[in-house]
Amino acid sequence: MNPEARLAELKLELPSAPKPVAVYKPLVICGNLAYASGHGPLKPDKTMMTGRVGQDLDLEGGKTAARQTGLAILSTLRSELGSLNRVKRVIKVLGMVNCTPDFRDHPQVINGCSELFRDVFGPEHGVGARSAVGMGSLPGNIAVEIEAVFEIA
C-alpha cells in the first residue's frame, strides 16, 4: 500500500507539522524505528482541540480529537521523513485522554487515531500494539495526547 496515495484518496488534510513547545524533538530515529513524541489535536488553523472528555466533549468529540492528533503525527512523519511511504508499519501507540474520573471509554476515544492509521497504512501494517489511558489533565487542556513508534525504511 502507498500511504501517500491513500492519504490523497481519503482526501485527508494534514495540519502543518507542529513545532516543539519545550525541550524535545518531535521525532527521533533510532535504527529503523521512528519515535513520535506526544502530539495533541492540532487543527489546520494551528489551534488545538481542548476540553475534558465526559465534561466538555462527548465520546465522539474525543474520538474526533484523537483522529486529529493522528493527522498531526502523520504531518510530523512526512516532515521529518520526507514521505509517509517510508513508514513500513505502526509498532505501538500510547493514547492519553483528558477526561473526568468516571469516564471509562478511553479505548474507543483512541480508536479515532488507530482507525486513521489503519486506513492510511492498511490493516496489516497500520495496526500495532496500543495502550489507552485516562488523565486528570493534559498540557494546555488538550483533549488527547498520543505518542507512537513506527518501523521505517
N, C-alpha and C positions, 0 to 999 in steps of 0.2 A: 504494500500500500504506500502511496505517495502522500505524506501528511500535508505538504504544501498545496497539492491539488485538492485534497479532501477539504482543507480549510476554505478554499475558494468555492468548492462545490456546496459547502454548507452555508456559504455567504456570511462567514463569521468575521467580525471587525475586532481586530486586536487593539487594545489601548497602546499608547506609547510605552516602551519599556520603562518601568519605574526606576527612579534613581534612589540609592541608599539614603536613608534619613538618619543613620547612625554609623557606627564603625563596623562595617561588614561588607562583603561582596555579594551581589545578587545571585551569582552563580560561581561555584568553584568546581573545576575539573580535576579529577584525580584518576589517572589512567583512562579507562573507558567509562568512568562514571561521572555524571554531572549532578551536583548537589545544588538544588534551588533553595535559597534562603526563604524564610517565611514571607509570603506575599499576602496582600489584602485585596479586597474587591475594588480595584481601580477601574473607573469608568473612562471612556474615551475623552470626556471633558476634564479629566485629571482630578475629579473628586472621588471620594470613597463612599461606598455604601456603609452606613453606620446604623447602630442600634442593636439592642439585645433581642435575640430570638426568644419568643414566648412573652415578650413585653411590647417591643416596638415593631417587631416583624413576626409574621406567622411562619409556619414551616416552609411554604412556597417562597416567601421573601428571603428566608435563609438559604434555600436551595439556589435561588437566583444569584445571591451574593457569592455562594461557593462556585457557581459556574463562571461568574465574572472574575473571581480570583484565579480560576484555571486559565482564563484568557490572558490575564496578566502574567502568569507563569509562562505561557506559550510565547508571549511577547518577549520576555527576558531570554528564553531559549533561542528564539530566532535572532535577537540582537547579538547575543554572545557567540552563538554557533554559526551564524550566517544563514542557516536554513533549518527548518524543522525536519527536513529529510535526513539529517544526521542522527536523529533520535531513533534508536533501534527498539527500545521498549521502556515502559514505565516499570520501575522496580518497586518503589514504596512511596506512599502518600500519607502524610500526617495532617489531619484536618482538625482545627480548633474552632469551636463555635462559642461566640459571646452569647451567653444565654442565662435565663433565670434558673435558680436552683432546682425547680421542679420540672424543667424541660428534659425529656428523655429520648428525643428522636435525632440525636447527633448523626448517626449513620445516614439517615435519609437526607439531612442537610448536605453533608459532604458528597452525597451522590451527584449533586449538581456539578462538581468538578470531575468526579470519576466517570460519569456518563459522557462529559465533554471529551476527556482523554480517550475513552473507548471509541467515540465517534471519529476523532481525528486520527488516531494511531491504529484503529482496528481492534476487534475483541481479543485477538491473540496477543497483541503487543501493547495495547493501551490500558490493560487492567493489570495492576500489580498488587502487592501486599498493601494493607491500609489500616490506619487507626483513625478513629473519630472520637474526640473528647469534648466535653463542655468546660468552659472557662468562666470565672466570675467577672472578668473584664479582659479586653484586648486593647492594644495601643490605639489611641485616638477614637475609642469606642467603635472600631470597625466591627462588622458583623461576623466576619470569618477571617481566619489566617490559615494559610496552607503552605507547607513545605513539601518538596518531593525530590526523589532520586531517580535519575534516568540512566540507562545504558546508552552510550553514544558510539558512533563510528568515527 
